[in-house]
Amino acid sequence: MVIRIYRRRFEAEGYVVDLAVDGELALGCLTRNIPDIVVLDLQLPKVNGVEVLKYIRSNTATTHLPVIVFSNAVFGSLAEEAAKSGATVCRTKASCTPQELVELIRTTLGIVSSPSAVKV
């Protein structure tokens, strides 16, 4: 599965990964342990990624978090809504390699803080 490849890559880079396979679990993770950055798919079961992003931006504890939208749905209405809801950056899964995503995370965190967790 693709998510395992990315998880292994992040862990090999020294990141601690907290994985949520649906939006409901992602919301739960965000209330228990606030990460340094969120990598978010828009097409999630139960609660879609845009709703997760809206939660992040509306909560004072998480509003500052950089959110990388990493989805094949970066074109169309979901992507437009994600951009309006405060996505830091959007990338397409189909055109972004694991190494490119790691570099994007590094660049994004370079203006925030040193990483202790990456939520995917």
N, C-alpha and C positions, 0 to 999 in steps of 0.2 A: 504494500500500500504506500502511496506517495507520502502520506503524513509521517510514516516511520522514517523515510529517507531524510526528510527535513529535520525531524526530531534528532536523529543520530548526528546529523551535520551540526545542528546547534549545540548539542552536548559535546561534540568533538571540539568545538570552538570555546568551550568553557561556560556556556550558558546553562542555567537551570531552567528546565522546560516544564511548564504546567499546561497540560493538554486538556482541552474540553472538546468533546466530539459533537456537541450541540449547543445552541444558544442558551438554553436553560442552565446547563452545566457551567457555561462561561460566566453567566451572571453570578452563579454561586461562588465560583473561583474568585471573582473580582470582589466579593464581599468578605472573603476570608483572608486573601493574601494579595495585596496590591503589588503588581509587577513594575518593572521599569519601562516596559514596552509591551504592546499588544499587537500580535499579527492576527488579523481577523479575516475570515472568509465571509462573504455576504450570504452565501447559500447554505445556511445551517438549518437543521431540523429544529422543530419546536419553537424557537425564537430566532428570527433571521438576524444576520449580522448588522443590519442598519439599526434595529432595535437595541442590540448590544451597544453599538456605538452611541446611540442617543442616551442610553443609561450612563455610559462612561462620561459623556460630556455634561450630563445634568447632575452628577454626583460630585460634591465638593472634594471628596477624597481622591477622585480619579480624573477629574476634569483636565488636569495637566498632562495626563499620559499621552505619549505619542502612539498613534494607532496607524499601523501599516495595513491597509486593505489589500489582501492577497487573494484574489479570486478570479475565476474565469468570467464572472459577471461584472467586470469593471466597465462595461459599456451598457448603456440602457438606463432604465429608470432607477434600478437599485443603486447603480454607481452614482448617478446624479444626486440621489438622496443621501448617499454616504458622503459625498463631497460637501453638500449643504449642511450635513450633520457634524462636520468637523474632522473628517479623516485627514491625517497628516500627509499621507501619500498613498497612491493606489498603484498596484502593479498586477499584471495578468499572470496567472500561473503558467500559462502556455508559453510566455515569452520571457520568463525570469528563471534562471537556473538557481540551484541551491546556493552556489557561491555568490551570485549577484544579490540574493536576498540577505545573506550574511553581511555583505558589504553595505547594503542599504541599512541594515540594523545598526552596524557599527557607525555609519555616518550619522544616522538619526540620534543614536545615544551619545555621540560625541558632543552634542549640544545640550544634553540633559544631565546624565550621570553615568557612572560605571554600572554595567549590567549585573543584576543578581537574579533576574528571572525574565523569561520570554514566554508569553502566553500565545499559544497557537490555537 
